[in-house]
Amino acid sequence: MTLPEAPLDAHDQEQRLLEAVEDRFPATIARLSGLVRIPSVSWDAFDRVHVQRSAERTAELLRELELFDAVEIEGVETSDGYTGQPAVIATRQAEPGQPTVLLYAHHDVQPQGSADDWRTPPFEPTLRDGRLYGRGASDDKAGIMTHIAALEALGTATSGRPRIGLSVFIEGEEENGSRSFSDFLAKHRAALGADAIIVADSDNPSTTTPGLTVSLRGNVTMKVTVRTLGHASHSGMLGGAVPDAMLAAVRLLDTLWDADGAVAVAGLGTRSGGLAGGDEADIRRDAELLDGVMTIGRGSVHDRLWNQPAITITGIDAPSVAEASNTLLPVVSVRLSARIAPGDDAAEAYAALERHLTEHAPFGARIEITQPDVGQPFLVDTAGPAVGLMKSAMRDGWGVDAAETGIGGSIPFIAALAEVYPDAEILVTGVEDPATMAHSPNESQDLGVLRRAISAEGLFLLRFARPDTDVS
């Protein structure tokens, strides 16, 4: 007669979980490497077949855990006829009286950019000095593997019977604006409902200190077209008498900042924050700021990065230097990206920027603003019990206390999650560090950070179960 395995107490379960993370870590790296090999760029100009392959592999990894009642792949059609990139959704019903956790990450990636800027092939994962290099190695395929490896360890610790409910949502178009995100949530609102939501798509202050992101800036983007002439003209014939579009565009764009490089657009607010941040030396090091080049803006470093607006010119349609001719350009278009402070409204910020550009048009130039896109900023309520539980799990998984941090970047869909699930606590975690270089050539994932992030999330999932239910 075979007796059933005696239930483990909480301490033994945690030890078993941490041992499982360590034992399976080589397999975790191998699975992450397999995901990195799939060039799942979600931008419209790229082949969707790779995003589909990535979704299928992600779904396969989730099914292999044998924890879920259902694992599905789906692309949702939006009201304007756009079919979203394939997302992966997995669900497991909670035991009676137990809470549910939703785990979010995304399997799509940014384009590689110029291959010449990579020291190793972007879609051939390469291990070097404790880091895994490749596009998406960190953002956000390491986020996927954090969830999968933590769930795997949770299954080991609970003998395949975790008490909490589990939902997983691995998006396929985060890097392309999450265009079908709201429609996907509307369709799967009940299935994805949870008491706590872990978004594994942020960063950490260093490779040895975990970060719990509690403040995110919003984002406003637009295309600005400047017109001054009906046609191109010879610069020697009319230059100096009529304004070409490039001159007008340069003068217009210069009004967006003051002499210190701080944003000078009325209506874009700032927020006073109490979060600890880095110093000027950290910024110079992380950005590899050249000797003699000054930082911009005013106030503390963390206020400039997390609590104040920032505007960047991210693209310009104009002849390249190699193709330049002695011509007065009749029209120039630029792409603007504005980060807006937590607490600001994205639609109001867009209106303020639009108003500024229109009112500051030089020489009577005609300004056309198109392709608007906005994402709301977000502030986490840090008083909830799940926040405290995550901090405790991070402390035990990393060996040091977690830092409450902000990020200057934007994760607009978090505001959508908060709107659809107002009672859920949203925990923004991640596996990036200052050397990750997400979105840039030579993106990489520190493997020590990945291991500790898995341990912390696994401990959170184990501890999130309510103690008033029998462990067996």
Phi, psi and omega in degrees: 000130179261121180279145177295150180295130179293140180296143178276148172282174187300319181295316180295323177298317180294320178297318178297320179298311182295323177295323179294321177301314181293313184298324185265003186296320174303321177292326177298315179297318180296318179292321176298317179299320178297322177293321181296329181293345180267115184281071190276060177283126187265001181294153187300329184282356185253155184292125180293342184300328181288324176293323176297316178300318180297318178297317181296319179292321178297316178298320179298317179297322178290320179296324181298339179289337181056039179249342193256148174286329181206142173227122185226156174244133182205141168245124186266138177274134181272173183295337180266012175091000178281133176263118183294155175295153185296129174250161179245132179230133178227143183221146173220129182290140176285152169293157181307131178083358182261151180279172179236143177244135172256128179252124181244141167203181176225145184258356175274161184226167173286156172300158183288337189076204181287126179297334181294339181275353180267136175280338176226159180301131187297331181246024170238097186303134185230125177272127177206124176054044175078013179231147175256119183263142177154154178293125182085359180302328176251307185259095006224030181288335171291330174296319176300312183290334172300313179296311185295315181291324177294319177295321178299315179293324176298318178298320178296315184292333183252013182055039177077013183229062175296142185277331183284158172282148183228129171232140179233132177231108178252104186285156181245008182211031179298323181283358178239030173089005179050050190295330180254012186300310183297321179293323178296316178298319181298320181287324186247028185305314182292317183294328184263001179297140185205162175276331177220144180236124177255117178256105183267073184210032181234203186225180180234152181299329180202179179284352182243356181234122179283152177239137170250110186283122182241000182214128178228137174283155174271180184220138174230125178234154180198157171258128181245120180250128182247125180235136177229337186231155177281339179199165177290147180224159178294127183293335178283337182275321186237352180299133183099347180245330179233146181277124173280163185295329179294316177300313180297320180295317180297315180296320179295312182297327181297336181285350183286342182230155173269188186295337179271357183086007176279148181297134184241038181255116179298134179102348174267112189272176175232165180231140174274121183243154179251015183279144176284140181226179180282180178248180184300324180296323178298316181295316180298320180290312185295323181273352187053048180297130184292150179305132178090345178275130184271155168286167183240166178087183181225159180095183181293160181300314184291329175294319179296325184274328190247329192243357180241156177288158175215144179234133181230138171274111186261351179193155178212132176265105180199160179301143175288163178301321182294332183253012184289142174232168181282073188227139169277117183284133179279335184212141176222138177239142177228156175251125179249140174234120180246127172267132184244150189290147172305136183100337175282157175262130186296320180295320178293324177294319177300315180297321179295318180292319178299317180296317180299313182296320180292318183285339183254016179298120183278151174060020182072019181300148178272128184246128175237128182244121184224179177052051180288147174208136182226147174223131185286146171288176184208140174236130180274136171282109186273005183272352185286158181294327181293326177297313178297321179294321179293320178299319178296317179295321177295319179299318181282330180281330182257335183089001177218161179292147176282149175259133170282122186232166168246165171230143180284342179282182185234142170231079191302329184292344178297321176297324177294319176299317181295327179288318182284324182238072187295338182268354181277142171275130182255121182248114183260109181241187178177178184236005180278163175216175185301340181263005186294319181060045175300143182073353183249166171301150177067033172303143181207161178239124173289125186285332175294320176298315180300314181299314182292324178295321177297314180300316182296315181293321178299317178297320178300312182298321180293318184280344183289340177297138181286133187287351183278007177251140180302129181299327183287000000 
